[in-house]
Amino acid sequence: MDDGKTQVLKPASLALQAAVRAGNINVGGGAGVDVMELSSSSLEAQDKHASLLKRVEAERRARSIVVPTNKDEVRDALRQMGQPVRLFSENLADIRERLRELLARLEIEGEDAASIFAAAQQAGHAAGGGGGAQGGGGGGAGGGGGGAGQAGGAVGSRAPPESDVYTEAPALLVAARARLLGFSLDKARARLAGAKKRRREVHDLAEAEQAAAGQAGGGAESKEDARARSLFSQVATLGASGSQLGDERPLATLRATPGCGGGSGGGLLATGSLANHVKIWDARSLEPLGVLGQGQANQGHLERITGLDWHPQAGVEGALQAGATFGGGGGGDGGDPSDGSCGEAACAGLLASASADKTAKIWRVHQAPGGGEDQASGGKAKAAAGLSAGRCVATLRGHEHRLGQVGWHPDGAHLGTASFDRSWRLWDVEAEAELLLQDGHAYEVYMLSFQKDGALVCTGDFGGVGLVWDLRCGKKVFGMTGHVKRIVCGDFSPNGFQVVTGGDDHSARVWDLRQRCCSYVVPAHASVVSSLRFD
């Protein structure tokens, strides 16, 4: 030591100094530390492992990233990122999935996905303004070009509107909405009262069963569980009870009367095919009863059938044998046209059909006397003898493109049609007048379904987007985005707050209007879900 004191070393320090003197331990005295470099194979394995980790993280984040369904917005976003708009054999769903993966990778690398979309929208605005300026310059040279340039700028800017645009409703639509409001409130009041009654009955029954099970020593199955077990056992044994060749060309749609199988006659079936035929069948014998419009000049459709729907009163027992005409023009109960309703006998045999010829037709169908099932002959002779009488009572024109589905409003006085002109329309059947032309979809509208209360209507387009509209005020109340391909079918639940949609992505989605989200996905199909119904 410098101070002259003797340093006392511990045994561990003595052993450490001995190891240093022997050269077994290298102590850097201010010199650089030697580090062994990894081999090329080790570096390659390390990079591969990091790449795999990044890929897994990107896939995880991609599942939570929402990308637009509008093909123009998807295209602008890909161009802004310097990526090709479409690769070989890609469809819209594949392009959206590729955009989702790119955004996930950018998010991992520290990029903000929201800034990419903002820049894409700004680029769209700039492109639209540039088109207008170029057109304006051409107008100075040739005359009249400025107007064309302004129009070109408007077309070039594909940015969606910031808010919905509303127009003043005509008097007929205002009066119809007032009727729909009263109808829907009455239906909702009855539905809620029935739900509360059933809830009380289930609660009282559960208490009584618990008390009985306690006295019996437990282990007893409740009636509700027994009913569920019986229902599932019946579903497991479902099978085809009959088959029939419907048409020379493939069938596009089939609808049964609401009371099919409940009455003595067994109800009726209506089928539409890729030909322009609407056929009526006996539901029990599956024998054909007739072809609507056949042999009648200017009665039938000119193109393939795309949608069918029976009137809500079509299941009234015995009414299909009535000869009344819609609107009180014939015998029987014609109803009161002033309140937009019709009597059971007058409306029970009404069938609506939609076609690719841009029209929808209302048919009066009633089973001729002598029809029905003959037990002695197995039900075929009588059904064949009692052909159904049908004639077209109204033709609804106005759509600019072929129609999709058609649906009766629950009040029976209004009809809804969806079309490939990206709109859906509401019609007054009694007046054969268009009440509402509603746009808002970016793609062809195919699916249309009314809520059982009559307050809402759901529409779905080929872009995979579904919209729910309030008929009483004309507002869009909910947007359903989740399908990656076309929506081709849908239906409202009797509870009033659930909607199910099916489409080309082989799945059915159940949406909850209260929570405003998709509550369940049924991915059980291996092909397109073409039709579905709540029961």
DOVEXDREN-349586 format. One record per residue (C-alpha): chain; residue number from 1; x, y, z. Coordinates in steps of 0.5 Angstrom, whole numbers, plus 500, padded with zeros to 3 digits. Layout:
DOVEXDREN-349586
PT   ch     i     u     v     w
PT    A   NUM     X     Y     Z
...
***
This chain:
DOVEXDREN-349586
PT   ch     i     u     v     w
PT    A     1   500   500   500
PT    A     2   502   507   499
PT    A     3   501   509   506
PT    A     4   506   504   509
PT    A     5   500   499   512
PT    A     6   500   492   510
PT    A     7   494   490   506
PT    A     8   491   484   509
PT    A     9   488   479   504
PT    A    10   482   474   505
PT    A    11   483   467   503
PT    A    12   478   468   497
PT    A    13   483   474   495
PT    A    14   489   470   496
PT    A    15   486   465   491
PT    A    16   484   470   486
PT    A    17   491   473   486
PT    A    18   494   466   485
PT    A    19   489   465   479
PT    A    20   491   471   476
PT    A    21   499   470   477
PT    A    22   498   463   474
PT    A    23   494   466   467
PT    A    24   488   463   469
PT    A    25   484   469   469
PT    A    26   485   475   464
PT    A    27   483   482   467
PT    A    28   483   487   463
PT    A    29   487   493   465
PT    A    30   484   499   461
PT    A    31   485   495   454
PT    A    32   479   493   450
PT    A    33   475   487   451
PT    A    34   475   481   446
PT    A    35   469   479   444
PT    A    36   468   473   439
PT    A    37   464   474   433
PT    A    38   458   470   432
PT    A    39   458   465   426
PT    A    40   454   466   419
PT    A    41   450   461   421
PT    A    42   448   463   428
PT    A    43   447   470   425
PT    A    44   442   467   420
PT    A    45   438   463   425
PT    A    46   438   469   429
PT    A    47   435   474   424
PT    A    48   430   468   422
PT    A    49   428   468   429
PT    A    50   427   475   429
PT    A    51   423   475   423
PT    A    52   418   469   425
PT    A    53   417   473   432
PT    A    54   415   479   428
PT    A    55   411   475   423
PT    A    56   407   472   429
PT    A    57   406   479   432
PT    A    58   403   482   425
PT    A    59   398   477   425
PT    A    60   396   478   432
PT    A    61   395   485   431
PT    A    62   392   484   424
PT    A    63   386   481   427
PT    A    64   384   487   431
PT    A    65   385   492   425
PT    A    66   379   495   421
PT    A    67   380   496   414
PT    A    68   375   500   409
PT    A    69   370   496   405
PT    A    70   370   501   400
PT    A    71   374   499   394
PT    A    72   376   506   392
PT    A    73   379   507   399
PT    A    74   383   501   399
PT    A    75   386   502   393
PT    A    76   388   509   395
PT    A    77   391   506   401
PT    A    78   395   501   398
PT    A    79   397   507   393
PT    A    80   399   511   398
PT    A    81   404   506   401
PT    A    82   407   504   394
PT    A    83   404   497   394
PT    A    84   400   494   388
PT    A    85   393   495   388
PT    A    86   391   488   385
PT    A    87   396   482   385
PT    A    88   394   476   380
PT    A    89   388   472   382
PT    A    90   386   477   388
PT    A    91   379   479   389
PT    A    92   377   484   394
PT    A    93   377   480   400
PT    A    94   384   478   398
PT    A    95   386   485   397
PT    A    96   383   487   404
PT    A    97   387   482   407
PT    A    98   393   484   404
PT    A    99   392   491   406
PT    A   100   391   489   413
PT    A   101   397   485   414
PT    A   102   401   491   411
PT    A   103   398   496   416
PT    A   104   400   491   422
PT    A   105   407   491   419
PT    A   106   407   498   419
PT    A   107   404   499   426
PT    A   108   410   494   429
PT    A   109   415   498   425
PT    A   110   412   505   429
PT    A   111   408   507   423
PT    A   112   401   510   424
PT    A   113   396   507   420
PT    A   114   391   512   421
PT    A   115   396   517   418
PT    A   116   396   513   412
PT    A   117   389   513   411
PT    A   118   389   521   412
PT    A   119   394   522   407
PT    A   120   390   517   402
PT    A   121   384   521   403
PT    A   122   388   528   402
PT    A   123   391   525   396
PT    A   124   384   523   393
PT    A   125   382   531   394
PT    A   126   388   533   391
PT    A   127   387   529   385
PT    A   128   380   531   384
PT    A   129   382   538   385
PT    A   130   387   537   380
PT    A   131   382   534   375
PT    A   132   378   540   375
PT    A   133   384   545   374
PT    A   134   386   541   368
PT    A   135   379   541   365
PT    A   136   378   549   367
PT    A   137   385   550   363
PT    A   138   382   546   357
PT    A   139   376   550   357
PT    A   140   380   557   356
PT    A   141   383   554   350
PT    A   142   377   550   347
PT    A   143   371   554   350
PT    A   144   366   550   355
PT    A   145   371   546   358
PT    A   146   371   549   364
PT    A   147   364   546   366
PT    A   148   367   539   364
PT    A   149   373   540   368
PT    A   150   369   542   374
PT    A   151   365   535   373
PT    A   152   371   531   372
PT    A   153   374   534   379
PT    A   154   368   532   383
PT    A   155   368   525   380
PT    A   156   376   524   381
PT    A   157   375   526   389
PT    A   158   372   520   391
PT    A   159   372   522   399
PT    A   160   366   520   402
PT    A   161   361   525   405
PT    A   162   362   527   412
PT    A   163   355   527   414
PT    A   164   349   524   412
PT    A   165   344   528   407
PT    A   166   337   528   408
PT    A   167   331   531   404
PT    A   168   324   533   405
PT    A   169   319   528   405
PT    A   170   313   528   401
PT    A   171   306   528   404
PT    A   172   305   521   402
PT    A   173   311   519   406
PT    A   174   310   523   412
PT    A   175   303   520   412
PT    A   176   306   513   412
PT    A   177   311   514   417
PT    A   178   305   516   422
PT    A   179   302   510   420
PT    A   180   308   506   421
PT    A   181   309   509   428
PT    A   182   303   507   431
PT    A   183   303   500   428
PT    A   184   310   499   431
PT    A   185   309   502   438
PT    A   186   303   497   438
PT    A   187   307   491   436
PT    A   188   313   493   441
PT    A   189   308   494   446
PT    A   190   305   487   445
PT    A   191   312   484   444
PT    A   192   314   486   451
PT    A   193   308   485   455
PT    A   194   309   477   452
PT    A   195   316   477   454
PT    A   196   315   480   461
PT    A   197   309   474   462
PT    A   198   314   469   459
PT    A   199   319   471   464
PT    A   200   315   471   470
PT    A   201   312   464   468
PT    A   202   319   461   467
PT    A   203   321   464   474
PT    A   204   315   462   478
PT    A   205   316   455   474
PT    A   206   323   455   476
PT    A   207   321   456   484
PT    A   208   316   451   484
PT    A   209   321   446   481
PT    A   210   326   447   486
PT    A   211   321   447   491
PT    A   212   319   440   489
PT    A   213   326   438   488
PT    A   214   328   439   495
PT    A   215   322   435   497
PT    A   216   324   429   493
PT    A   217   331   430   495
PT    A   218   334   433   488
PT    A   219   336   431   482
PT    A   220   329   432   478
PT    A   221   330   436   471
PT    A   222   326   442   470
PT    A   223   321   443   465
PT    A   224   325   448   461
PT    A   225   331   443   461
PT    A   226   327   437   458
PT    A   227   324   442   453
PT    A   228   331   444   450
PT    A   229   333   436   450
PT    A   230   327   434   446
PT    A   231   328   440   441
PT    A   232   335   438   440
PT    A   233   333   431   439
PT    A   234   328   433   434
PT    A   235   333   437   430
PT    A   236   338   431   430
PT    A   237   333   427   427
PT    A   238   331   432   422
PT    A   239   331   429   414
PT    A   240   328   430   408
PT    A   241   320   428   407
PT    A   242   319   429   400
PT    A   243   323   432   394
PT    A   244   320   435   387
PT    A   245   323   437   381
PT    A   246   322   445   381
PT    A   247   324   447   374
PT    A   248   328   446   368
PT    A   249   333   451   370
PT    A   250   336   452   377
PT    A   251   331   455   383
PT    A   252   333   462   385
PT    A   253   328   462   391
PT    A   254   323   459   395
PT    A   255   317   461   400
PT    A   256   312   458   404
PT    A   257   306   461   406
PT    A   258   307   463   414
PT    A   259   301   458   416
PT    A   260   304   452   412
PT    A   261   302   446   415
PT    A   262   298   449   420
PT    A   263   291   449   416
PT    A   264   287   443   413
PT    A   265   290   445   406
PT    A   266   297   444   408
PT    A   267   299   451   405
PT    A   268   302   453   399
PT    A   269   309   454   396
PT    A   270   312   459   391
PT    A   271   318   458   387
PT    A   272   322   462   382
PT    A   273   327   460   378
PT    A   274   333   463   373
PT    A   275   327   462   368
PT    A   276   321   467   369
PT    A   277   317   462   372
PT    A   278   313   463   379
PT    A   279   310   456   380
PT    A   280   305   455   386
PT    A   281   305   448   389
PT    A   282   301   444   394
PT    A   283   305   444   401
PT    A   284   303   437   403
PT    A   285   303   433   396
PT    A   286   308   437   393
PT    A   287   304   437   386
PT    A   288   304   443   382
PT    A   289   298   448   382
PT    A   290   300   452   377
PT    A   291   304   458   374
PT    A   292   303   465   375
PT    A   293   302   469   369
PT    A   294   302   463   364
PT    A   295   297   464   358
PT    A   296   296   471   360
PT    A   297   299   477   356
PT    A   298   303   482   359
PT    A   299   302   479   366
PT    A   300   309   475   368
PT    A   301   316   477   368
PT    A   302   321   478   362
PT    A   303   327   476   366
PT    A   304   329   471   372
PT    A   305   326   471   378
PT    A   306   330   474   384
PT    A   307   325   474   390
PT    A   308   319   472   393
PT    A   309   315   473   399
PT    A   310   308   472   401
PT    A   311   303   477   405
PT    A   312   303   476   412
PT    A   313   296   474   412
PT    A   314   297   469   407
PT    A   315   297   464   413
PT    A   316   290   465   415
PT    A   317   286   458   415
PT    A   318   281   458   409
PT    A   319   283   465   407
PT    A   320   286   462   401
PT    A   321   280   459   398
PT    A   322   277   466   398
PT    A   323   275   470   392
PT    A   324   276   477   394
PT    A   325   281   482   391
PT    A   326   286   486   394
PT    A   327   283   493   395
PT    A   328   276   492   396
PT    A   329   275   491   389
PT    A   330   271   484   389
PT    A   331   267   480   394
PT    A   332   269   479   401
PT    A   333   273   483   406
PT    A   334   277   488   402
PT    A   335   279   492   408
PT    A   336   279   500   409
PT    A   337   284   503   404
PT    A   338   284   509   408
PT    A   339   288   506   414
PT    A   340   293   503   409
PT    A   341   290   496   411
PT    A   342   286   490   408
PT    A   343   282   485   410
PT    A   344   284   478   412
PT    A   345   280   475   406
PT    A   346   283   480   401
PT    A   347   290   480   403
PT    A   348   291   473   405
PT    A   349   293   470   398
PT    A   350   298   476   396
PT    A   351   304   474   393
PT    A   352   310   479   391
PT    A   353   315   477   386
PT    A   354   322   481   384
PT    A   355   325   480   377
PT    A   356   331   482   374
PT    A   357   327   486   369
PT    A   358   327   491   374
PT    A   359   320   490   376
PT    A   360   316   487   382
PT    A   361   309   484   381
PT    A   362   303   483   386
PT    A   363   300   477   385
PT    A   364   293   475   387
PT    A   365   293   467   389
PT    A   366   287   463   391
PT    A   367   286   456   391
PT    A   368   280   454   387
PT    A   369   274   450   390
PT    A   370   276   442   390
PT    A   371   283   443   391
PT    A   372   286   440   397
PT    A   373   288   433   400
PT    A   374   284   427   398
PT    A   375   286   422   403
PT    A   376   283   416   399
PT    A   377   288   418   393
PT    A   378   294   420   397
PT    A   379   293   427   396
PT    A   380   295   427   389
PT    A   381   289   427   385
PT    A   382   285   433   388
PT    A   383   291   437   388
PT    A   384   292   436   381
PT    A   385   284   438   380
PT    A   386   284   444   384
PT    A   387   289   448   380
PT    A   388   291   455   383
PT    A   389   288   461   380
PT    A   390   293   467   380
PT    A   391   293   474   376
PT    A   392   297   480   377
PT    A   393   294   486   380
PT    A   394   300   491   381
PT    A   395   306   492   377
PT    A   396   311   496   381
PT    A   397   316   500   376
PT    A   398   322   505   378
PT    A   399   328   501   379
PT    A   400   334   503   374
PT    A   401   337   496   375
PT    A   402   335   489   376
PT    A   403   332   487   383
PT    A   404   334   483   389
PT    A   405   330   481   394
PT    A   406   323   483   396
PT    A   407   319   483   402
PT    A   408   312   485   405
PT    A   409   312   490   411
PT    A   410   309   487   417
PT    A   411   303   491   416
PT    A   412   301   488   410
PT    A   413   300   495   406
PT    A   414   307   496   404
PT    A   415   313   493   400
PT    A   416   320   493   400
PT    A   417   325   492   394
PT    A   418   332   492   394
PT    A   419   336   493   387
PT    A   420   343   493   384
PT    A   421   342   500   383
PT    A   422   345   501   390
PT    A   423   338   503   393
PT    A   424   332   500   396
PT    A   425   325   503   396
PT    A   426   319   503   400
PT    A   427   312   502   396
PT    A   428   305   503   398
PT    A   429   301   497   395
PT    A   430   294   500   395
PT    A   431   296   506   391
PT    A   432   302   502   387
PT    A   433   306   508   389
PT    A   434   313   509   391
PT    A   435   314   512   398
PT    A   436   321   512   399
PT    A   437   328   511   395
PT    A   438   333   510   400
PT    A   439   341   510   397
PT    A   440   347   510   402
PT    A   441   350   503   400
PT    A   442   356   503   396
PT    A   443   355   497   392
PT    A   444   349   493   389
PT    A   445   343   492   395
PT    A   446   341   485   395
PT    A   447   338   483   402
PT    A   448   332   486   405
PT    A   449   328   484   411
PT    A   450   323   488   416
PT    A   451   323   487   423
PT    A   452   317   484   426
PT    A   453   315   490   430
PT    A   454   315   494   423
PT    A   455   320   499   426
PT    A   456   326   497   422
PT    A   457   329   495   416
PT    A   458   335   491   414
PT    A   459   339   491   408
PT    A   460   345   488   405
PT    A   461   350   489   399
PT    A   462   355   486   395
PT    A   463   361   489   399
PT    A   464   359   486   405
PT    A   465   356   491   409
PT    A   466   349   491   412
PT    A   467   345   497   414
PT    A   468   339   498   419
PT    A   469   334   504   418
PT    A   470   329   507   422
PT    A   471   323   507   418
PT    A   472   319   512   422
PT    A   473   324   517   421
PT    A   474   328   515   415
PT    A   475   335   515   419
PT    A   476   341   510   419
PT    A   477   341   507   426
PT    A   478   347   502   425
PT    A   479   352   499   420
PT    A   480   354   492   420
PT    A   481   361   491   418
PT    A   482   364   484   418
PT    A   483   363   480   412
PT    A   484   369   479   407
PT    A   485   364   478   401
PT    A   486   357   479   399
PT    A   487   351   479   404
PT    A   488   346   475   400
PT    A   489   341   473   406
PT    A   490   338   476   413
PT    A   491   332   476   417
PT    A   492   330   479   424
PT    A   493   329   475   430
PT    A   494   322   475   433
PT    A   495   325   479   439
PT    A   496   326   485   435
PT    A   497   334   486   437
PT    A   498   337   481   433
PT    A   499   339   480   426
PT    A   500   342   475   422
PT    A   501   346   475   416
PT    A   502   349   470   411
PT    A   503   353   471   405
PT    A   504   359   469   400
PT    A   505   364   468   406
PT    A   506   361   462   408
PT    A   507   359   464   415
PT    A   508   352   467   418
PT    A   509   353   473   423
PT    A   510   348   474   429
PT    A   511   348   482   430
PT    A   512   345   485   437
PT    A   513   342   492   436
PT    A   514   342   493   443
PT    A   515   350   492   444
PT    A   516   351   495   437
PT    A   517   356   489   435
PT    A   518   356   482   432
PT    A   519   355   477   438
PT    A   520   356   471   434
PT    A   521   359   468   428
PT    A   522   357   461   425
PT    A   523   362   459   421
PT    A   524   359   452   420
PT    A   525   358   452   412
PT    A   526   363   450   407
PT    A   527   360   454   401
PT    A   528   355   460   400
PT    A   529   350   461   406
PT    A   530   344   463   401
PT    A   531   338   463   405
PT    A   532   336   463   413
PT    A   533   330   464   417
PT    A   534   329   466   425
PT    A   535   323   461   428
***
